[in-house]
Amino acid sequence: MKNNKLKYMITILFSLLLVLVSCDDNDLNDDINKAVQANREIHITSEVVSNNFVGNGAQWGGYDLVQTWLGQETLSDADWNKMFERIDFMRPPFLRIMTNSGWSYDNNGTYDEVTKTKSLFKMLDYAQSRNIEITYGEWGHQSVGDISIIDMDWIANSVKFLNHLVNEKGYTVIKTINIINEPNGDWASTQGSYEIYRDVQIAYLAEMAKYALSGVKLLGPDIAVFNTASQTEWIANTHNDFGANVGLYDIHVYPKQQLIRNGEFSDMLRAYKKVTPEGKRIVLGEIGFKYDEVDAELKRQNEEAIANDPFAGEDSNMMVYEAFYGIDMADALIQTMREGYSGALVWNMDDAMYNSPDNGDYQTTALKRWGFWNILGEELTSNAADENIRPYFYPVSLLTRYFPAGSEIHNVELPNKKGVRAVVGVYNGKYTVAIVNSHYATYDIVLKSDVLSGLTANKYTYKSNADGSFVGEVDGNGFAVPSENNVVLNFQEGEEMTLQGESFVLFTNMD
């Protein structure tokens, strides 16, 4: 009997233990499920990371060698119109147009506002008609003997020409002046000297004061930082020396692919944003990708593609022909907006803008291949297909078109998923939600918000394929069209979706 009672008690205790263990397991499973679910959530917040947005856009300008290459003053009307139609689809709020004296107002030592300006005026006419903000400038300063001795005749003529553009031609969309490209570089006219950069700006501002040019501010310091946060003093020094004369702060970035895809790019951007004066805006004056040993396979592929293309110069990124470049650029632009930058200018619009004089031949037909297209594909390279729109135009055009100037950029809280980034733009009560996954894995995500209950929007999708092609709807012109129209999104309950590897998704209810 005692044995039976003992067995019974043991059985009861064992059963209670199983129940307790089972409860613990259930609680643990609940916790795991909650954690898994939370790590799927992309959460739209009310936090504004920037307002008074300048916008995304591209480097434009050049076409200085068209006369040498083709024996005609500028591009044909057909080529201009084809390009204008494409830029109209992009609807960029912001562009950068650079020149130098010899390609604009200096005609063999004579000041001349007519002979060499047909292409420049074409671009500025277009920008003025669309109210696109322009940062305009010259690639470098001119000196007399030693580079520290500024050529004051050049200063006088350069500012006189700026006045001609703004006050006589009426190009009031020129809001900032960018004198000296990448002055921190040993390749610049300053050979990396901040003091020379500073002295040129001082002389330029003094000359501008002689004209009605108070509406044009400096863009600077325009430094090339590539992948490093080690040159923030250029921002601080520019602020200390020029203060209210600076309209926009800017840096140039040419990151490694790995820096973008692992998110370290944001850390670098944050360092420059942190030293930007309170209430001032900072933009990326140039952004492209350069590959070195860190991206060894891409470096090899790029060099091989350049070698196999008789019209590609050494300063080219041949990955513009590959769909993954669109993913990398979308990731870079989204990270830039998330860090509170007011815009970014992609390098660059068109291969035909500049050549790459690798062997010292400044008339060469070797191009800087970085563009959305080569508008002179048929005329210069005997390859009409090279005028076609390249893959990365798809996401970049949407990130310019649907993030207008004046947008509020909102923060989005992200799950801990490699390669996933998102940002929201709000303009006149309309919304754009952009999401990128630059990793190879496919994720299940849930799009949620406590401040925005829902949205009826058009959905655009872009998926990079391993063979260099992409999946994405386009019209007969090659412009992005929605994969779905009037999608009803419920952010309050959570909108479940699958985010494919190396893909980009954009929702918008903007026109």
Disulfide bonds with the S-S distance in Angstrom:
none
